Amino acid sequence: MLLSKTDAQSLTIIEQDYEQAQQLANQQQKLLLIDFYTTWCGPCKLLDKMVFRDTAVSNTIAGNYVVLRYNAEKDSVYKLTQKHHIGMYPSAVVLNTQQRVVYQQYGTGGPEEALVVNYIAFLNKAKSMDSAGYYIPGVEASTQLAYPAFYSHYINRVQVREAEKQAGKYWDTLTHLQQEIPFKIFCYFGGGNNKWNDYFLQHRAEFLHLYGETDVLFATSMIVVGKVNSALSALNRPGFDSAIQLAKLYLNTSGNQRYTDMAELRMLQAEGKWDMAYNRLDTLKKQERATSEDIVRFCRNAVSKCENEAVLNKLISWMQNISESSSDYDNLELYARLLYKAGRKTGSSAMMKKAIEVGKKNNINTSEGEKWLAENF
């Protein structure tokens, strides 16, 4: 269904009809932008409002694009969510006039305040790649592919538990990963079993050539994070150190340093090495590589698990500063619990009462704080 095209300079938007979108894109010799969305997705609505429904913004991309807005929950005809293994909304896929994938993006591309700038940058890069004759060679133009039933069921939320079981068995029967269908399933599930995960990491250059940077980086991230989390859960320090080295090797992004910093901090806490954990966080704090949210999270974990009195007393000064600069209920309540854990019961009682007072003034549910106060004093 054609939704919008009032003149030659306006953006052509089609809803759900892939064949019509293809035809119009070919007729106009433009790229086809598939915008995958759902009706419950807040960022999808924001993207639609700020890019596609904003006349000034949409007109800037109208010369190069036809847009197919595609409700992923009504994908009964063309199976595009399976074709492009869409599991995040919004997602965008850019096709050339031969229906080959030029570029793709998961999410809006950044925070709300930079949504338009980042999305336009994504579209400009896709246009530049197409102008250079590039497309992702591993992805066929056809959408008529024979997907395993468990994959179709899982994407369509049909027999989900059984589909998950079948997915686990799938990796044991797989004989290759480079072809489109197994790789798409691999990406959708964020990797496979250990055998195929390791194979993928060892052959990343081949997969980059076949499937481009977006999918390869996504799969790599999911695999590496999975290895880090598994090692954390098992308190496996050698496995953790190995996984962190993989993160440093493969996840060469701006957020990688922060991720490895926070992962190491989590591991030290899990190992009960609170002195080392505190010293590490203190260093990150002085280097302005730790936020107040990181400190609050650390203090909350310490209240539950730390028995090192020296560390607890050091954390008190941090929480005091945070509570003074942001005197909301959550910070004051945590400060009170931290004081109590460090043995400063008088100050703890007074601080919890203050937290409850502040919470009630701001119509916040303070029942947990009141219960804690009654049980401990």
C-alpha positions as CSV (number, residue, x, y, z in Angstrom):
1,M,0.0,0.0,0.0
2,L,1.4,3.4,-1.1
3,L,1.3,5.7,1.9
4,S,3.1,8.9,0.8
5,K,4.1,10.4,-2.5
6,T,2.8,13.9,-3.2
7,D,5.4,15.2,-5.6
8,A,8.7,14.3,-7.3
9,Q,10.7,15.4,-4.3
10,S,8.8,13.7,-1.5
11,L,9.6,10.4,0.0
12,T,7.8,7.3,-1.3
13,I,6.7,5.2,1.6
14,I,5.1,1.8,1.1
15,E,3.6,-0.3,3.9
16,Q,4.2,-4.0,4.0
17,D,4.1,-4.7,0.2
18,Y,7.6,-5.8,-0.7
19,E,6.8,-6.5,-4.4
20,Q,5.3,-3.0,-4.9
21,A,8.3,-1.4,-3.1
22,Q,10.7,-3.3,-5.3
23,Q,8.9,-2.2,-8.5
24,L,8.8,1.4,-7.5
25,A,12.5,1.4,-6.4
26,N,13.4,-0.1,-9.8
27,Q,11.3,2.3,-11.7
28,Q,12.8,5.3,-9.9
29,Q,16.3,3.7,-9.9
30,K,16.6,4.2,-6.2
31,L,17.7,2.1,-3.3
32,L,15.1,0.3,-1.3
33,L,15.2,1.0,2.5
34,I,13.3,-1.7,4.5
35,D,12.4,-0.3,7.9
36,F,11.5,-3.2,10.2
37,Y,9.3,-2.2,13.1
38,T,6.6,-3.4,15.5
39,T,3.6,-1.6,16.9
40,W,4.8,-1.9,20.5
41,C,8.3,-0.6,19.7
42,G,8.9,3.0,21.1
43,P,12.1,3.7,19.2
44,C,10.4,2.6,16.0
45,K,7.7,5.2,16.5
46,L,10.3,7.8,17.3
47,L,12.2,6.9,14.1
48,D,9.1,7.1,12.0
49,K,8.1,10.5,13.5
50,M,11.6,12.1,13.3
51,V,12.7,10.7,9.9
52,F,10.0,9.3,7.7
53,R,7.1,11.6,8.8
54,D,9.2,14.8,9.1
55,T,8.9,16.5,5.7
56,A,12.2,18.4,5.9
57,V,14.1,15.2,6.9
58,S,12.3,12.8,4.6
59,N,12.8,15.1,1.6
60,T,16.6,14.9,2.1
61,I,16.6,11.1,1.4
62,A,13.8,11.1,-1.2
63,G,16.2,11.5,-4.1
64,N,18.0,8.2,-3.3
65,Y,15.5,6.0,-1.5
66,V,12.1,4.3,-1.6
67,V,11.0,3.2,1.9
68,L,9.2,0.0,2.8
69,R,7.9,0.1,6.3
70,Y,7.6,-3.5,7.3
71,N,5.7,-4.6,10.4
72,A,7.7,-7.7,11.5
73,E,4.7,-9.2,13.3
74,K,2.7,-9.4,10.0
75,D,5.4,-11.1,8.0
76,S,3.2,-13.9,6.7
77,V,3.9,-13.4,2.9
78,Y,7.5,-12.3,2.2
79,K,9.3,-13.8,5.2
80,L,11.7,-10.8,5.3
81,T,12.4,-11.1,9.0
82,Q,13.7,-14.6,8.4
83,K,15.6,-13.5,5.3
84,H,17.4,-10.8,7.3
85,H,17.3,-12.5,10.7
86,I,15.7,-9.5,12.4
87,G,15.5,-9.8,16.2
88,M,15.9,-6.1,17.1
89,Y,13.6,-3.2,16.4
90,P,13.9,-0.9,14.6
91,S,16.3,-2.5,12.0
92,A,17.1,-1.2,8.6
93,V,18.2,-3.1,5.5
94,V,19.2,-1.3,2.2
95,L,18.8,-3.1,-1.1
96,N,20.0,-2.2,-4.5
97,T,17.9,-2.5,-7.7
98,Q,18.9,-6.1,-8.0
99,Q,17.6,-6.8,-4.4
100,R,21.1,-7.4,-3.1
101,V,21.9,-6.2,0.4
102,V,24.1,-3.1,0.4
103,Y,24.1,-2.2,4.1
104,Q,22.2,-2.8,7.3
105,Q,21.7,-1.4,10.8
106,Y,20.2,-2.7,14.0
107,G,18.6,-0.1,16.2
108,T,18.3,3.6,15.6
109,G,22.1,4.2,15.4
110,G,22.4,6.1,18.7
111,P,20.7,8.1,21.4
112,E,17.5,10.0,20.7
113,E,19.1,13.4,20.5
114,A,21.4,12.2,17.7
115,L,18.8,9.9,16.0
116,V,18.3,12.0,12.8
117,V,22.0,12.8,12.3
118,N,23.0,9.1,12.8
119,Y,20.3,7.7,10.7
120,I,21.1,10.0,7.8
121,A,24.8,9.1,8.2
122,F,23.8,5.5,7.9
123,L,21.8,6.2,4.7
124,N,24.6,8.3,3.2
125,K,27.1,5.5,3.8
126,A,24.8,3.0,2.2
127,K,24.4,5.2,-0.8
128,S,28.2,5.7,-1.1
129,M,28.7,1.9,-0.9
130,D,26.2,1.3,-3.6
131,S,27.8,4.0,-5.8
132,A,31.0,2.1,-5.4
133,G,29.3,-1.1,-6.7
134,Y,29.4,-2.8,-3.3
135,Y,26.8,-5.4,-2.0
136,I,27.1,-8.2,0.5
137,P,28.0,-11.2,-1.6
138,G,26.9,-13.9,0.8
139,V,23.3,-12.8,0.8
140,E,21.2,-13.9,-2.2
141,A,18.6,-11.7,-3.8
142,S,15.9,-14.3,-3.4
143,T,13.6,-14.5,-0.4
144,Q,12.4,-18.0,-1.4
145,L,14.8,-19.9,0.8
146,A,14.1,-23.2,2.7
147,Y,14.5,-22.2,6.4
148,P,14.4,-24.9,9.1
149,A,11.1,-25.1,10.8
150,F,12.5,-24.3,14.2
151,Y,13.9,-21.0,12.9
152,S,10.6,-19.9,11.4
153,H,8.7,-20.9,14.5
154,Y,11.1,-19.1,16.8
155,I,11.0,-15.8,14.8
156,N,7.2,-16.1,14.6
157,R,6.9,-17.0,18.3
158,V,5.3,-20.3,17.6
159,Q,6.2,-23.4,19.7
160,V,9.1,-21.3,21.2
161,R,10.3,-23.8,23.7
162,E,10.4,-26.6,21.2
163,A,12.1,-24.3,18.7
164,E,14.8,-23.5,21.3
165,K,15.5,-27.2,21.8
166,Q,15.7,-27.8,18.1
167,A,18.1,-24.9,17.8
168,G,20.5,-26.5,20.2
169,K,20.4,-29.8,18.2
170,Y,20.9,-27.9,14.9
171,W,24.5,-27.0,15.6
172,D,25.5,-30.7,16.2
173,T,24.1,-31.6,12.7
174,L,25.6,-28.6,10.8
175,T,28.3,-29.3,8.3
176,H,29.1,-25.8,7.2
177,L,28.5,-22.2,8.4
178,Q,29.5,-20.0,5.4
179,Q,26.2,-20.4,3.5
180,E,23.4,-17.9,3.9
181,I,20.8,-19.9,5.9
182,P,23.1,-21.3,8.6
183,F,24.9,-18.0,9.0
184,K,21.6,-16.1,9.3
185,I,20.5,-18.5,12.0
186,F,23.9,-18.2,13.7
187,C,23.5,-14.4,13.8
188,Y,19.9,-14.5,15.0
189,F,20.8,-16.7,18.0
190,G,24.0,-14.8,18.7
191,G,26.2,-17.7,17.8
192,G,26.0,-21.5,18.0
193,N,27.8,-24.1,20.1
194,N,31.4,-23.8,21.1
195,K,32.6,-25.6,18.0
196,W,31.0,-23.2,15.6
197,N,31.7,-20.2,17.7
198,D,35.4,-20.9,17.7
199,Y,35.2,-21.7,14.0
200,F,33.6,-18.4,13.3
201,L,36.2,-16.5,15.2
202,Q,39.0,-18.3,13.5
203,H,37.5,-17.5,10.0
204,R,36.3,-14.0,10.6
205,A,38.1,-12.6,7.6
206,E,36.1,-15.0,5.3
207,F,32.8,-14.0,7.0
208,L,33.6,-10.3,6.7
209,H,34.0,-10.8,3.0
210,L,30.8,-12.8,2.7
211,Y,28.5,-10.9,5.0
212,G,30.0,-7.5,5.8
213,E,30.9,-5.7,9.0
214,T,27.5,-5.3,10.7
215,D,26.6,-9.0,11.0
216,V,30.1,-10.1,11.7
217,L,30.6,-7.5,14.5
218,F,27.2,-8.4,16.0
219,A,27.9,-12.2,16.0
220,T,31.4,-11.6,17.4
221,S,30.1,-9.4,20.2
222,M,27.5,-11.9,21.2
223,I,30.0,-14.8,21.2
224,V,32.6,-12.9,23.2
225,V,30.1,-11.5,25.7
226,G,28.7,-15.0,26.1
227,K,32.2,-16.4,26.9
228,V,32.8,-13.6,29.4
229,N,29.5,-14.2,31.1
230,S,30.0,-18.0,31.2
231,A,33.4,-17.5,32.8
232,L,32.0,-15.1,35.3
233,S,29.2,-17.5,36.3
234,A,31.7,-20.3,36.7
235,L,34.3,-18.1,38.5
236,N,36.7,-19.4,35.9
237,R,39.5,-16.9,36.0
238,P,41.6,-18.5,33.1
239,G,38.5,-18.7,30.9
240,F,37.6,-15.1,31.8
241,D,41.1,-13.8,31.0
242,S,41.0,-15.6,27.7
243,A,37.5,-14.1,26.9
244,I,38.7,-10.6,27.8
245,Q,41.7,-11.0,25.4
246,L,39.2,-12.0,22.6
247,A,37.2,-8.8,23.4
248,K,40.3,-6.7,23.1
249,L,41.3,-8.4,19.9
250,Y,37.9,-8.5,18.1
251,L,35.7,-5.8,19.5
252,N,37.7,-2.7,18.4
253,T,34.9,-0.2,19.2
254,S,34.7,2.9,21.3
255,G,32.8,1.0,24.0
256,N,35.3,-1.9,24.2
257,Q,37.5,-0.4,26.9
258,R,34.6,0.4,29.1
259,Y,33.2,-3.1,28.6
260,T,36.5,-4.8,29.6
261,D,36.9,-2.4,32.6
262,M,33.4,-3.2,33.9
263,A,33.8,-7.0,33.2
264,E,37.0,-7.1,35.2
265,L,35.3,-5.2,38.0
266,R,32.5,-7.7,38.1
267,M,34.9,-10.7,38.1
268,L,36.9,-9.3,41.1
269,Q,33.7,-8.9,43.0
270,A,32.5,-12.4,42.1
271,E,35.9,-13.7,43.3
272,G,35.4,-11.8,46.6
273,K,38.5,-9.7,46.0
274,W,37.0,-6.5,47.3
275,D,40.3,-4.7,48.0
276,M,41.3,-5.2,44.4
277,A,37.9,-4.4,43.1
278,Y,37.8,-1.1,45.1
279,N,41.3,-0.1,44.0
280,R,40.3,-0.8,40.3
281,L,37.1,1.3,40.6
282,D,39.0,4.1,42.4
283,T,41.5,4.2,39.5
284,L,38.7,4.3,36.9
285,K,37.0,7.0,38.9
286,K,40.1,9.2,39.0
287,Q,40.6,8.6,35.3
288,E,37.0,9.7,34.8
289,R,36.2,6.2,33.3
290,A,33.6,5.4,35.9
291,T,30.2,7.0,36.3
292,S,28.2,7.7,39.4
293,E,25.9,4.9,38.2
294,D,28.9,2.5,38.3
295,I,29.7,3.6,41.8
296,V,26.2,3.1,43.0
297,R,26.0,-0.3,41.4
298,F,29.3,-1.3,43.1
299,C,28.0,0.0,46.5
300,R,24.7,-1.9,46.1
301,N,26.6,-5.1,45.4
302,A,28.9,-4.4,48.4
303,V,26.0,-4.1,50.7
304,S,24.8,-7.6,49.7
305,K,28.1,-9.4,49.5
306,C,31.1,-7.5,50.9
307,E,32.4,-8.3,54.4
308,N,35.6,-6.2,54.1
309,E,35.0,-3.4,56.7
310,A,37.9,-1.3,55.3
311,V,36.3,-1.3,51.8
312,L,32.9,-0.6,53.2
313,N,34.1,2.4,55.1
314,K,35.9,3.8,51.9
315,L,32.6,3.4,50.0
316,I,30.7,5.4,52.6
317,S,32.5,8.6,51.5
318,W,31.6,7.9,47.9
319,M,28.0,7.4,48.7
320,Q,27.9,10.4,50.9
321,N,29.1,12.6,48.0
322,I,26.6,11.0,45.6
323,S,23.7,11.4,48.1
324,E,24.6,15.1,48.7
325,S,24.7,15.9,45.0
326,S,21.6,13.8,44.2
327,S,19.4,13.4,47.3
328,D,16.8,11.1,45.9
329,Y,15.2,8.2,47.7
330,D,17.3,5.4,46.1
331,N,20.6,7.0,46.8
332,L,19.8,7.9,50.4
333,E,18.3,4.4,51.0
334,L,21.5,2.7,49.7
335,Y,23.6,5.1,51.8
336,A,21.7,4.1,54.9
337,R,22.2,0.4,54.2
338,L,25.9,0.9,53.5
339,L,26.3,2.7,56.9
340,Y,24.5,-0.2,58.6
341,K,26.7,-2.8,56.9
342,A,29.8,-0.9,58.1
343,G,28.5,-0.9,61.7
344,R,27.4,2.8,61.8
345,K,23.9,2.0,63.0
346,T,23.0,5.4,64.5
347,G,23.8,7.2,61.3
348,S,22.1,4.4,59.3
349,S,18.8,4.8,61.1
350,A,18.8,8.6,60.6
351,M,19.7,8.3,57.0
352,M,16.9,5.7,56.3
353,K,14.4,8.0,57.9
354,K,15.6,10.8,55.7
355,A,15.3,8.6,52.7
356,I,11.7,7.7,53.5
357,E,10.8,11.3,54.1
358,V,12.3,12.3,50.7
359,G,10.6,9.4,49.0
360,K,7.1,10.2,50.4
361,K,7.5,13.8,49.4
362,N,8.1,12.6,45.8
363,N,5.3,10.0,45.9
364,I,7.8,7.1,45.7
365,N,6.9,3.7,47.2
366,T,9.1,3.6,50.4
367,S,7.7,0.3,51.8
368,E,11.0,-1.6,51.4
369,G,12.9,1.1,53.3
370,E,10.2,1.2,56.0
371,K,10.3,-2.6,56.3
372,W,14.1,-2.6,56.6
373,L,14.0,0.1,59.3
374,A,11.4,-1.8,61.3
375,E,13.4,-5.1,61.1
376,N,16.8,-3.6,62.1
377,F,15.9,-0.9,64.7
